[in-house]
Amino acid sequence: MLAAIIKIFGKEYKVHIAILTLTFSLPGCGSLKEKRHRMGGLHARFGNTPSVAVCESGERDRHDASEWTFVIVGLSKREVESQCSQIEEKLERTVDARVMNIEKEFV
């Protein structure tokens, strides 16, 4: 994992960045409205964390699939890896969909 250097108010910080992409299958989902309900609140649940950015990154027009990408930033590799694991575990427990694929890239 590489680290990026950012400068805030003249002070430099070394940060680690991970991109976590999850693809979901929504069996039996009949509409985009139902999809929003079943995937409900991912942006609100994870986007409020200062070190995480989240968006629906693919399969937006399909009602039976969804893809979400999370960008996680932290001051240590361990912190970023831990946050990735927490996100994966929470999604597998709380989302009414099957996780079909998980991709993790460290930048």
Backbone bond lengths (Angstrom), bond angles and torsions (degrees), N, CA, C in turn:
res aa  C-N    CA-C-N  psi(-1)  N-CA   C-N-CA  omega(-1)  CA-C   N-CA-C  phi
1 M - - - 1.450 - - 1.522 107.29 -
2 L 1.304 115.41 129.84 1.448 120.81 175.06 1.513 109.24 -88.66
3 A 1.290 117.02 160.18 1.454 120.84 177.19 1.518 108.49 -118.82
4 A 1.301 115.87 146.25 1.461 121.28 177.41 1.522 107.89 -101.45
5 I 1.281 115.56 152.38 1.460 120.82 176.48 1.527 107.09 -107.66
6 I 1.323 116.18 124.46 1.465 119.65 175.37 1.524 108.22 -118.67
7 K 1.304 114.27 153.59 1.453 119.78 -178.71 1.524 108.25 -120.22
8 I 1.328 116.24 122.40 1.459 121.90 179.14 1.518 107.91 -126.46
9 F 1.322 115.28 120.63 1.463 121.94 -179.41 1.528 111.57 50.19
10 G 1.334 115.56 42.13 1.445 121.62 175.46 1.521 115.11 83.35
11 K 1.323 118.10 -6.39 1.463 121.39 179.87 1.516 109.66 -104.26
12 E 1.339 116.55 134.73 1.455 121.21 -178.98 1.525 111.00 -93.19
13 Y 1.349 114.40 139.45 1.463 121.42 177.66 1.517 108.22 -128.24
14 K 1.327 115.35 139.99 1.459 121.29 174.31 1.523 106.36 -94.19
15 V 1.334 117.00 120.60 1.461 120.70 -179.71 1.526 110.35 -121.33
16 H 1.319 114.53 150.21 1.451 122.39 176.64 1.520 107.40 -107.74
17 I 1.339 115.96 142.68 1.467 120.98 -174.25 1.525 109.35 -130.84
18 A 1.339 115.73 134.04 1.463 121.21 174.49 1.522 108.54 -126.12
19 I 1.323 115.29 144.92 1.464 121.78 173.45 1.522 106.49 -115.71
20 L 1.323 115.86 117.83 1.454 123.39 -176.41 1.526 107.86 -114.20
21 T 1.336 116.82 119.95 1.459 121.66 -179.11 1.522 109.10 -121.31
22 L 1.335 115.32 126.16 1.454 121.46 179.67 1.514 109.73 -119.17
23 T 1.330 115.58 135.15 1.462 121.98 176.47 1.518 107.82 -110.13
24 F 1.331 115.14 132.21 1.456 121.83 -176.63 1.519 110.93 -117.70
25 S 1.322 115.68 149.04 1.453 123.17 170.04 1.524 106.85 -110.48
26 L 1.324 116.27 136.01 1.456 121.57 179.62 1.526 109.01 -117.90
27 P 1.343 117.80 78.78 1.461 120.40 -177.76 1.525 111.40 -61.51
28 G 1.329 115.04 136.32 1.460 120.36 177.87 1.508 114.87 78.29
29 C 1.306 117.75 2.24 1.468 120.64 -179.92 1.525 108.69 -77.28
30 G 1.332 116.41 123.28 1.457 120.12 -172.11 1.507 116.53 -102.28
31 S 1.353 117.98 -7.43 1.468 118.54 -177.96 1.524 110.06 -156.29
32 L 1.329 115.20 163.66 1.457 119.90 176.82 1.536 110.67 -66.27
33 K 1.316 116.78 -32.08 1.467 120.56 177.28 1.535 110.13 -63.32
34 E 1.319 116.19 -44.82 1.470 119.90 177.66 1.526 110.24 -64.23
35 K 1.328 116.87 -38.60 1.464 121.19 178.01 1.525 110.24 -59.46
36 R 1.322 117.26 -46.96 1.470 120.81 178.48 1.525 110.71 -59.08
37 H 1.330 116.13 -39.90 1.455 120.27 179.46 1.540 110.74 -65.78
38 R 1.330 116.92 -45.95 1.465 120.92 -177.48 1.519 113.01 -69.77
39 M 1.326 117.28 -33.94 1.465 120.86 178.78 1.525 110.74 -91.27
40 G 1.306 115.99 -0.45 1.451 126.64 -170.62 1.515 118.07 -34.10
41 G 1.281 114.01 128.45 1.449 122.09 167.35 1.516 117.03 76.86
42 L 1.333 119.29 13.53 1.460 118.51 178.94 1.519 111.29 -59.43
43 H 1.310 115.80 -44.29 1.459 119.23 -179.66 1.521 110.51 -62.65
44 A 1.313 117.23 -44.16 1.466 120.78 -179.47 1.526 111.25 -67.20
45 R 1.327 117.65 -40.54 1.469 120.92 -177.47 1.518 113.25 -68.43
46 F 1.322 116.88 -41.24 1.462 119.36 -174.54 1.525 113.04 -103.34
47 G 1.316 117.75 -25.56 1.460 121.17 -177.79 1.516 114.02 -70.82
48 N 1.336 117.33 -14.73 1.470 120.56 179.06 1.521 112.54 -81.04
49 T 1.324 117.01 -11.04 1.460 121.03 178.13 1.524 108.20 -80.72
50 P 1.339 117.85 124.31 1.475 119.99 -175.08 1.527 114.71 -58.40
51 S 1.326 118.12 -26.61 1.457 120.11 -176.53 1.529 113.38 -94.23
52 V 1.358 117.03 6.03 1.467 120.99 -176.32 1.529 110.40 -128.50
53 A 1.335 115.06 132.62 1.469 121.51 169.73 1.518 106.35 -115.82
54 V 1.336 117.51 141.05 1.464 120.68 -175.30 1.524 110.44 -140.53
55 C 1.336 115.42 143.99 1.464 119.76 175.06 1.527 109.86 -155.42
56 E 1.333 115.23 155.38 1.458 119.92 171.25 1.527 105.75 -77.96
57 S 1.324 115.93 113.24 1.460 119.88 -169.23 1.525 114.57 -104.17
58 G 1.323 117.17 -6.34 1.457 118.91 -179.63 1.515 111.72 -164.86
59 E 1.317 114.82 168.14 1.472 122.43 178.21 1.529 112.15 58.41
60 R 1.314 116.94 32.56 1.470 120.85 -177.00 1.522 113.49 -65.17
61 D 1.320 117.75 -32.56 1.468 120.79 -176.53 1.524 113.62 -93.92
62 R 1.316 117.26 -2.08 1.471 120.57 178.00 1.514 109.61 -96.39
63 H 1.309 117.16 136.01 1.462 119.61 179.91 1.523 112.23 -87.75
64 D 1.340 118.12 -13.92 1.460 120.61 -176.70 1.532 113.75 -105.99
65 A 1.340 117.15 8.91 1.462 121.10 179.66 1.524 109.58 -151.03
66 S 1.329 114.99 158.15 1.456 120.12 178.92 1.521 108.69 -155.32
67 E 1.317 116.30 147.64 1.459 121.34 176.42 1.520 108.09 -131.96
68 W 1.328 116.24 131.02 1.457 121.89 -179.29 1.523 109.48 -127.32
69 T 1.334 115.95 139.45 1.461 121.75 179.18 1.521 109.58 -120.49
70 F 1.325 114.09 135.72 1.457 122.66 178.76 1.526 107.92 -119.66
71 V 1.320 116.92 134.43 1.457 121.71 173.54 1.523 105.95 -111.78
72 I 1.329 115.69 121.83 1.452 121.18 -175.36 1.519 108.44 -116.55
73 V 1.321 115.47 131.69 1.462 121.83 -178.70 1.528 108.49 -124.06
74 G 1.332 116.27 137.27 1.461 119.98 178.16 1.510 111.34 -154.46
75 L 1.307 115.11 166.74 1.455 120.58 -177.94 1.527 112.93 -83.42
76 S 1.350 116.91 -10.97 1.462 119.55 176.23 1.526 109.60 -139.15
77 K 1.317 114.68 155.17 1.458 120.66 177.93 1.524 109.87 -61.74
78 R 1.312 116.69 -41.34 1.463 121.64 -179.63 1.529 111.12 -61.27
79 E 1.314 117.16 -41.77 1.466 121.80 179.10 1.533 111.08 -62.08
80 V 1.323 116.82 -43.61 1.467 121.59 -179.23 1.530 110.55 -67.77
81 E 1.320 117.52 -44.41 1.467 120.88 178.90 1.529 111.33 -63.19
82 S 1.319 116.69 -39.25 1.466 121.32 178.32 1.523 110.72 -64.32
83 Q 1.321 116.39 -44.09 1.465 120.72 179.25 1.530 110.58 -63.22
84 C 1.330 118.12 -39.49 1.470 122.05 177.03 1.529 110.12 -60.88
85 S 1.313 116.93 -46.63 1.464 121.45 179.86 1.518 111.48 -62.14
86 Q 1.323 116.98 -41.98 1.469 120.97 178.90 1.528 111.24 -62.60
87 I 1.319 116.57 -42.17 1.468 120.72 179.11 1.527 109.85 -63.19
88 E 1.329 117.29 -48.06 1.467 121.07 179.84 1.522 111.08 -57.94
89 E 1.330 116.91 -48.55 1.469 121.13 -178.65 1.521 111.81 -62.51
90 K 1.319 116.77 -43.63 1.467 120.18 -178.94 1.532 110.96 -64.80
91 L 1.323 116.67 -41.32 1.463 120.39 179.58 1.528 111.26 -63.88
92 E 1.315 116.95 -43.14 1.459 120.34 -179.33 1.535 111.44 -64.38
93 R 1.336 117.24 -28.70 1.466 121.31 179.83 1.522 113.48 -85.68
94 T 1.320 118.25 -32.18 1.465 120.14 -166.69 1.525 115.96 -109.35
95 V 1.313 118.57 -18.55 1.463 120.55 -175.79 1.528 109.76 -92.08
96 D 1.332 115.69 136.38 1.465 121.63 179.20 1.529 109.48 -84.98
97 A 1.340 115.14 64.10 1.464 122.47 -178.72 1.526 108.06 -160.57
98 R 1.335 115.83 163.16 1.461 120.85 176.43 1.518 109.32 -94.93
99 V 1.325 116.79 131.55 1.458 120.46 173.46 1.523 107.65 -77.74
100 M 1.330 116.26 116.79 1.463 121.28 -177.07 1.531 112.30 -95.96
101 N 1.330 116.56 -30.88 1.451 119.71 -176.53 1.533 109.42 -155.35
102 I 1.324 114.90 142.31 1.458 121.34 174.71 1.520 107.81 -129.30
103 E 1.322 115.38 125.67 1.473 120.45 176.11 1.514 107.97 -120.94
104 K 1.327 115.59 134.20 1.458 120.95 -179.84 1.520 108.41 -128.16
105 E 1.306 115.63 126.20 1.473 120.57 -179.57 1.520 107.62 -128.76
106 F 1.336 115.15 131.17 1.462 119.88 176.67 1.518 108.49 -103.37
107 V 1.301 115.60 129.98 1.471 120.26 -177.52 1.503 110.91 -107.03
